[in-house]
Amino acid sequence: MIEKKDIRALTKEQLRDFFVEHGDKAFRGNQVYEWLWSKSAHSFEDMTNISKETRQMLENNFVINHIKVDQMQRSSDGTVKNAVRLHDGLIVESVLIPTENRTTACVSSQVGCSLDCNFCATARLKKMRNLNADEIFDQVSAINQESLLYHNHKLSNIVFMGMGEPLMNYNNVLKAIEKITSEEGLGMSPKRITVSTSGIPKMIKKLADDEVKFNLAVSLHSAIDEVRSKIMPFSKAFPLNDLKESLAYWYAKTGSRVTYEYVVWNGINDTKEAINALVKFCKYVPCKVNLIEYNPIDDGDFQQANPQAITDYISILEMNDIIVNVRRSRGKDIDAACGQLANKKS
Ligand code: SAH
């Protein structure tokens, strides 16, 4: 038996060609495309304005590899975590985070992760594969529907801070964002989308060359090479100087301020030396700093620094005119917070 093709791997043009080749009008391709993307059809059966014969013909040639939300958990703070089953049975997680004035989707880009950040639960899962563009899009669309259901409004923001390293699945992440921002997809503004990377200089430069319009966040956690490569061992291959240079290139091309994500831990980066190194790093490219609360991942090697250390960070950064926000963590009770996504069931 020939394996049926994933219909959503086709561009609109290819779909139009397919119909012409099969003796139909190119316009049919537009109709089907709309069902697949803006109407998020799960099956050919759903496509009610397409004739039965045509639907059968599509069925004979293609599959729709739609994701399935397997388990949904709701946190006491309103955060929702979806365990999402992919067509080959693998599972990833995505999260809906409601705050006062926005609803954010946090989505995964890979099944597992090939990086080795010691403080992150996802790093302990083997990287199984990259997600396809449609699997990324489906996560967003599922969360958008949940947002409408529970909060009566559409999703307002998207962060690529779920499982995986988005820049190691570059093409599919960009294709998914293209779809999310297009009128045929969800029509969201790229300014409301943030891609978070652990910092791969070559790929940051590629983003700049591609003149992307979304925001960039970098998980920095330390501006001292020796410390950073101890907690994020992969980063030995990407010294801070190279990272800095790629970010300057990003800013020169896009004019978009970079966000540094930063957790302060006891005995790791809670010193004045660490703060001063961060200040120096921040002076290089226009940026802002998000201090993220640490979400423990069980074995106790990392502990959130005491409040005084956080206060010191804030006051020294502010003294140097660097924008700093403190990000409270959400959904901790259902293992939905940053770094806790590890397919653990309740
Ligand atoms: N690979 C990408 C995106 C996924 S991680 C990246 O590294 O940016 C999303 C964010 O959660 C990153 O800033 C990461 O450093 C942070 N994070 C990971 N584990 C965490 C934990 N246990 N507590 C708090 N933040 C964590």
Boltz pocket constraint, residues with backbone or C-beta under 6 A from the ligand:
constraints:
  - pocket:
      binder: B
      contacts: [[A, 117], [A, 119], [A, 120], [A, 121], [A, 160], [A, 161], [A, 162], [A, 163], [A, 164], [A, 165], [A, 166], [A, 196], [A, 197], [A, 198], [A, 199], [A, 217], [A, 218], [A, 219], [A, 261], [A, 262], [A, 263], [A, 292], [A, 293], [A, 294], [A, 295], [A, 296], [A, 297], [A, 338], [A, 339], [A, 340]]
      max_distance: 6.0
